[in-house]
């Protein structure tokens, strides 16, 4: 064998943590995904609050109409 390949220790060539490059490459995408996830959660929460408000208004209006109908019957 070649003396150069015999002198080189293959373990010293490997990165200390085998996934360091994966973390580096994925970090930017993860940040973008976290922002999109937070935005989606906020939008879903906003929609739920609006639907609950609308539902509360419907219930209040219906109960007022029911009360008015009962007054008319008396």
C-alpha positions in Angstrom: 0.0 0.0 0.0 0.9 3.6 -0.4 2.7 5.1 2.6 0.3 8.1 2.5 -2.8 6.0 3.0 -1.1 4.1 5.8 -0.2 7.2 7.6 -3.6 8.8 7.5 -5.9 7.8 10.4 -9.5 7.5 9.0 -11.0 8.3 12.3 -9.3 11.6 12.5 -10.9 12.6 9.1 -14.5 12.0 10.3 -16.3 14.9 11.9 -16.7 14.7 15.6 -20.4 14.7 15.4 -21.6 12.9 12.3 -24.8 15.0 11.9 -23.2 18.5 12.2 -23.6 19.2 8.5 -27.2 18.0 8.5 -28.0 20.3 11.4 -26.3 23.2 9.5 -28.2 22.5 6.3 -31.5 22.0 7.9 -31.4 24.9 10.4 -32.5 27.6 7.9 -35.4 25.4 6.8 -36.4 24.7 10.4 -36.5 28.4 11.2 -38.8 29.0 8.2 -41.0 26.1 9.2 -41.2 27.4 12.8 -42.3 30.8 11.5 -45.0 29.3 9.3 -46.2 27.0 12.1 -46.5 30.0 14.5 -48.4 32.0 11.8 -50.8 29.1 11.1 -51.5 28.6 14.8 -52.2 32.3 15.2 -54.5 32.2 12.2 -56.4 29.1 13.5 -56.8 30.7 16.9 -58.1 33.9 15.4 -60.6 32.0 13.3 -61.8 30.0 16.3 -62.2 33.2 18.4 -64.2 34.8 15.6 -66.4 31.8 15.2 -67.0 31.7 18.9 -67.9 35.4 18.9 -70.3 34.8 16.0 -71.8 31.9 17.8 -72.2 33.9 20.9 -74.0 36.6 19.0 -76.3 34.1 17.3 -77.2 32.6 20.7 -77.9 36.0 22.2 -80.0 37.0 19.3 -81.9 33.8 19.3 -82.6 34.0 23.0 -83.8 37.6 22.6 -86.1 36.5 19.8 -87.4 33.6 21.9 -88.1 36.0 24.8 -89.9 38.4 22.5 -92.0 35.5 21.1 -93.0 34.4 24.5 -94.0 38.0 25.4 -96.3 38.1 22.4 -98.0 34.8 23.4 -98.9 36.2 26.8 
